[in-house]
Amino acid sequence: MDRLAILKEILAENPNDAFARYGLAMEYANSGDTATALAEYEKTVALNPEYVPAYQMAGQLLMNLGRDTDARGWFDKGIAAARRAGNRHAESEMQGMLDTLP
């Protein structure tokens, strides 16, 4: 069974599993299905607003697509979530990416 199928099976049993939903988003992003990846990142943070990696990866994906304004929004929210979680490393990484945007 491929990773997409496994993750979908996990989510069928527990749709609120943030780690599985994030993994699904990553799989879609890696396969080039950016629209579905972004939708899954959105679902991840809707279910778990403190899931910091989703903000970072969505921001990076949007940045790579040249959607700087959208990326900025994800990074801003991600930095706030990272601060609340005390995750200085993620905060610093997202701030660095944010600083590279025009």
N, C-alpha and C positions, 0 to 999 in steps of 0.2 A: 504494500500500500504506500502511495506517495505521501509526502508531507502535507500537501493540501488536503487530501482525503482524511488523513489522521486528525488534523486540526479541525476540520469540519465536523468530524465525528465527536471529538471532545466538546465542541461548541453546541452540538445537538443535545448533548447530555447536560451541559452547563453553559448556557449562553452568556453568563456573567463572568466567565473565566478570562480575566484581563490578559494573562500571559498567553493563553491560546489565541485570543483575538489579535493581540499584538503580533504573535508569530504568523498568523494568517495574513495580516497586513504586510509583514516583511516578505512573505512568499510571493504575494501579488506584486509587490514593488520589484522584487528580484526577477520576476518573469516579464516585467514591462507593462503590467496592467496597472498603471498609475491611478486611474480613476477609482478602481475598486480598492486599491491599497489605501488611498486617502479616505474613502468611505469607512474602511475598517479602522483606521487610526481615529477617525471621528467617533465611531462607536466605542472604541476602547476608552477614550477620555470621557465620553458621556457616561459610561458605566463606572469608570474609576478615574475621577479628575486628578488624582495624585499619581497616575502612572506616567512618570517623567519620561521614560524612553520613547513613548509614543509621540510626544511633542517634538522631541529632538529629531526623530527619524522623519516625521511628516514635514518638519521645517526643512530638513536637508533635501528631501525629495522635491519639495516645491522650489527650493533654491536652485537645484539642478535643472528644473524645468523652466527657469527664468521667471518664475512667479514670485518676485521679491516681496511684494506687498503682503501676499498670503503667507510667505515664509516668515516674514517679520512678526505677523500675528501669532503664529505657532510658537516661535521662539520667545516672544514676550510672555505668553501664557505658560510656556515650559519653564522659563526662568522663575516665574512666580511660584509654580508648583515645586520646583527644585529647592527654592528658598524655604518654603513651608516644610519640606521634607528634610531640610538640612543637608541636601546633596550638593555640596559645593563643587564637586568635580563636574557634574552635569550642568550646573549653573554656569561654570566657567567655560565649558565647551560651547554651550549655546550662545553665551555672550560673545565669544570669539567669532562664531559664525555670523551672528547678528552684526557685529562690527565690520564684517567684510561686505555687507550689503550696501548698495548705493543709497 
